[in-house]
């Protein structure tokens, strides 16, 4: 099920929020690498890894839901294939 021109997210506020969240996760990931190099406890490292995972998943869900919302208001998009595509994306994060 392919779509000739898949839609992109046009909501600048959502894009900015997603970008900020991912930049923060990127920084946290760098901190985890430093923690490993410095011999931090497993508990501290796992806590930080869980935070990064949550941040990345939240960014992904936000991106998917914002894109889905845009597709629903765009009457030029065939909602059948798009709904299936978004469902597959949601399930890939589960």
N, C-alpha and C positions, 0 to 999 in steps of 0.2 A: 504494500500500500504506500505508494510514493506520491508526493505532492509536488507539482512542478515548481512553484515558488513558495516554499514554506514561509509563513509569516514570522516577522521579527518583532520584538517588544518595542513599542514606540513610547511607552510611558517613562519619561525622563526621571521622574521622582522615584519610580520603582527601580529603574536601572541604577540610579545613584545609591539607593539603599542596598541593593544586591551587591554592588561593587564595594561599598564600604564594609559590608559584612565579610566578603571574601578577602579583602585586604587585611582585615583584623584576623581572620583565620590563617592567612598566610604568615602573619607575624607570630601567631601562636605556634604554628608548625615549626618555624625557625627556632622558637624558644624550646620546643620539645627536643629538637636536635641538639641544642646546646645542653639541655638537661641530661640527655643521654651521654654526651661527651664528658660532662662534669660529674657523672655518677650519681645523679639524683635518685631518690627512692622510686621504686616501681609504682607505688601508690600515687605519688605526685605526678609522675609521667602519665599514668593512665587517666587521671583526672583531667589533665590538659588535653590528652587525646580525645576524650569524650567531649570536651568543650569544642574542639576543632570539628569533630564529626557533626555535632549538633549545629554548629554555625554553617557548615557546608550544606547539610541537609535542609536547613531552614532557607538558605539562599536558593537552593534548587526548587523547593516547593513554592517559594515566592515567585520565582521566575515562571514556573509552570502555571500557577494559578493566574498570574497577571496576563500571561500570554493567552490562556484559555478565555479569560474575560474579554480580551480584545477580539478574539475570534468570534465569540458569541454575538458581539455587537456589529461585526463586519458581515453584512449580508451577502457579500461576494464570495465568502468562504463556504465550501461544502462542509457542513457541520458533522456529517457522518464519519468520513475519514479522519477529520481533525479530532473528534471525540475519541475515536479508537487510538489515535496516536498519543493523545494526552493521557489516556488511561494507561497505556503501556509505559509512558514516562513516569507516572505516579508509582506504578507497580515496581519499576526498576529501582526505586528508592526504598522500597519496603524491606 
